[in-house]
Amino acid sequence: MLNDATCFKAVYIVCGYTDRRAGMDRLAALVEAQTGSRPYVPDTLYLFCGRRTDRIKGLVWEGDGWLLLYRFAPVLYRYGLSTVYVLKNRNFL
């Protein structure tokens, strides 16, 4: 489990709603389509949100393959908070 994001050199939030069923290859293709550059950069975290704001997916290239992260935080849904709020205020969870 990742406790903090200090090991990442860059963190990108992909705008818009992303289908939660999307796998690693589809998410990587989405990053490449939106940015125009290849997402195979080590220590770079790409974050994706679906329609529900209590779930977030993360994608990291580790040099030899993808690492897919999934965070479910029901407390966000209970209090009506968004994942963007949590990303700005890291001490919340």
Short mmCIF file of the C-alpha atoms (twelve columns), coordinates in Angstrom:
data_MODEL
# 
_entry.id   MODEL 
# 
loop_
_atom_site.group_PDB 
_atom_site.id 
_atom_site.type_symbol 
_atom_site.label_atom_id 
_atom_site.label_alt_id 
_atom_site.label_comp_id 
_atom_site.label_asym_id 
_atom_site.label_seq_id 
_atom_site.Cartn_x 
_atom_site.Cartn_y 
_atom_site.Cartn_z 
_atom_site.pdbx_PDB_model_num 
ATOM 1  C CA . MET A 1  0.000   0.000  0.000   1 
ATOM 2  C CA . LEU A 2  1.274   3.474  -0.838  1 
ATOM 3  C CA . ASN A 3  1.228   5.757  2.166   1 
ATOM 4  C CA . ASP A 4  2.409   8.898  0.452   1 
ATOM 5  C CA . ALA A 5  3.315   10.110 -3.007  1 
ATOM 6  C CA . THR A 6  6.807   11.412 -2.300  1 
ATOM 7  C CA . CYS A 7  8.412   8.776  -4.523  1 
ATOM 8  C CA . PHE A 8  6.730   10.143 -7.680  1 
ATOM 9  C CA . LYS A 9  8.531   12.764 -9.745  1 
ATOM 10 C CA . ALA A 10 5.281   13.924 -11.371 1 
ATOM 11 C CA . VAL A 11 1.557   13.436 -10.716 1 
ATOM 12 C CA . TYR A 12 -1.008  14.101 -13.447 1 
ATOM 13 C CA . ILE A 13 -4.776  14.193 -13.000 1 
ATOM 14 C CA . VAL A 14 -6.479  13.116 -16.223 1 
ATOM 15 C CA . CYS A 15 -9.468  15.396 -16.778 1 
ATOM 16 C CA . GLY A 16 -12.942 14.087 -17.494 1 
ATOM 17 C CA . TYR A 17 -14.705 10.907 -16.518 1 
ATOM 18 C CA . THR A 18 -12.956 7.609  -17.166 1 
ATOM 19 C CA . ASP A 19 -14.658 4.253  -17.461 1 
ATOM 20 C CA . ARG A 20 -13.748 2.352  -14.291 1 
ATOM 21 C CA . ARG A 21 -13.675 -0.897 -16.258 1 
ATOM 22 C CA . ALA A 22 -10.679 0.335  -18.253 1 
ATOM 23 C CA . GLY A 23 -7.506  -1.660 -17.785 1 
ATOM 24 C CA . MET A 24 -3.874  -0.657 -17.855 1 
ATOM 25 C CA . ASP A 25 -3.454  -0.648 -21.636 1 
ATOM 26 C CA . ARG A 26 -6.605  1.361  -22.226 1 
ATOM 27 C CA . LEU A 27 -5.662  3.939  -19.596 1 
ATOM 28 C CA . ALA A 28 -2.167  4.248  -21.078 1 
ATOM 29 C CA . ALA A 29 -3.697  4.753  -24.528 1 
ATOM 30 C CA . LEU A 30 -5.959  7.450  -23.079 1 
ATOM 31 C CA . VAL A 31 -2.964  9.293  -21.616 1 
ATOM 32 C CA . GLU A 32 -1.122  9.042  -24.931 1 
ATOM 33 C CA . ALA A 33 -4.155  10.312 -26.863 1 
ATOM 34 C CA . GLN A 34 -4.694  13.303 -24.568 1 
ATOM 35 C CA . THR A 35 -1.068  14.368 -24.156 1 
ATOM 36 C CA . GLY A 36 0.422   13.302 -27.478 1 
ATOM 37 C CA . SER A 37 3.415   11.774 -25.723 1 
ATOM 38 C CA . ARG A 38 4.133   8.236  -24.587 1 
ATOM 39 C CA . PRO A 39 3.258   7.587  -20.927 1 
ATOM 40 C CA . TYR A 40 6.163   5.202  -20.312 1 
ATOM 41 C CA . VAL A 41 7.938   7.520  -17.861 1 
ATOM 42 C CA . PRO A 42 9.111   5.893  -14.623 1 
ATOM 43 C CA . ASP A 43 7.965   7.407  -11.301 1 
ATOM 44 C CA . THR A 44 5.067   9.268  -12.916 1 
ATOM 45 C CA . LEU A 45 1.561   8.802  -11.526 1 
ATOM 46 C CA . TYR A 46 -1.541  9.303  -13.668 1 
ATOM 47 C CA . LEU A 47 -4.841  9.580  -11.780 1 
ATOM 48 C CA . PHE A 48 -8.275  8.813  -13.256 1 
ATOM 49 C CA . CYS A 49 -11.756 9.408  -11.829 1 
ATOM 50 C CA . GLY A 50 -15.050 7.829  -12.755 1 
ATOM 51 C CA . ARG A 51 -18.491 9.321  -12.293 1 
ATOM 52 C CA . ARG A 52 -18.510 8.459  -8.607  1 
ATOM 53 C CA . THR A 53 -16.131 10.638 -6.667  1 
ATOM 54 C CA . ASP A 54 -15.264 8.058  -4.025  1 
ATOM 55 C CA . ARG A 55 -13.179 5.904  -6.387  1 
ATOM 56 C CA . ILE A 56 -9.918  6.746  -8.116  1 
ATOM 57 C CA . LYS A 57 -7.490  4.764  -10.279 1 
ATOM 58 C CA . GLY A 58 -3.794  5.353  -10.595 1 
ATOM 59 C CA . LEU A 59 -1.384  4.187  -13.277 1 
ATOM 60 C CA . VAL A 60 2.403   4.024  -12.842 1 
ATOM 61 C CA . TRP A 61 5.051   2.743  -15.263 1 
ATOM 62 C CA . GLU A 62 7.720   0.884  -13.295 1 
ATOM 63 C CA . GLY A 63 10.155  0.212  -16.125 1 
ATOM 64 C CA . ASP A 64 9.200   -3.433 -16.607 1 
ATOM 65 C CA . GLY A 65 5.414   -3.077 -16.572 1 
ATOM 66 C CA . TRP A 66 2.412   -1.136 -15.342 1 
ATOM 67 C CA . LEU A 67 1.248   -0.819 -11.755 1 
ATOM 68 C CA . LEU A 68 -2.497  -0.231 -11.465 1 
ATOM 69 C CA . LEU A 69 -3.690  1.381  -8.247  1 
ATOM 70 C CA . TYR A 70 -7.302  1.547  -7.115  1 
ATOM 71 C CA . ARG A 71 -8.540  3.573  -4.154  1 
ATOM 72 C CA . PHE A 72 -12.041 3.251  -2.754  1 
ATOM 73 C CA . ALA A 73 -12.861 5.759  -0.035  1 
ATOM 74 C CA . PRO A 74 -16.488 5.465  1.095   1 
ATOM 75 C CA . VAL A 75 -15.988 8.315  3.525   1 
ATOM 76 C CA . LEU A 76 -15.836 10.662 0.523   1 
ATOM 77 C CA . TYR A 77 -19.259 9.579  -0.669  1 
ATOM 78 C CA . ARG A 78 -20.704 9.895  2.821   1 
ATOM 79 C CA . TYR A 79 -19.541 13.500 3.196   1 
ATOM 80 C CA . GLY A 80 -20.080 14.491 -0.435  1 
ATOM 81 C CA . LEU A 81 -16.397 15.220 -1.049  1 
ATOM 82 C CA . SER A 82 -14.554 14.794 -4.310  1 
ATOM 83 C CA . THR A 83 -11.235 13.099 -4.937  1 
ATOM 84 C CA . VAL A 84 -9.814  16.458 -6.017  1 
ATOM 85 C CA . TYR A 85 -10.478 17.753 -2.494  1 
ATOM 86 C CA . VAL A 86 -8.609  14.817 -1.025  1 
ATOM 87 C CA . LEU A 87 -5.678  15.277 -3.414  1 
ATOM 88 C CA . LYS A 88 -5.346  18.904 -2.330  1 
ATOM 89 C CA . ASN A 89 -5.755  18.086 1.383   1 
ATOM 90 C CA . ARG A 90 -3.669  14.935 1.815   1 
ATOM 91 C CA . ASN A 91 -4.192  14.665 5.570   1 
ATOM 92 C CA . PHE A 92 -7.918  13.977 5.184   1 
ATOM 93 C CA . LEU A 93 -7.698  10.177 4.814   1 
# 
